[in-house]
């Protein structure tokens, strides 16, 4: 139980710190909004998957920028977190967010045609 709470806390702290770093340190294409949707740390807290969504740009473009800067982002996370070892982060496009958008668009189209 304590281990589960620890992992949840690690997820929360990493999400907050990576969000701050992305807002302040990285530049994305004009009009792109990159949002960290969730973080999933491994049970041993050595790795953390950072899931993100993108509005206003191609997710692949944002992923390329994040992967190019992952070393810099990791260094900043390492300095800000007071734990050892700091989980090694990797970025993953949140497909769930894309699916939700598709469902919303489909529902909107159905409403316009009178199907719902």
Secondary structure, 3 states (H helix, E strand, C coil): CHHHHHHHHHHHHHHHHHHHHHHHHCCCCCCCEEEEEEEEECCCCCEEEEEEEEECCCHHHHHHHHHHCHHHHHHHHHHHCCCCCCCEEEEEECHHHHHHHHHHHHHHHHHHHCCC
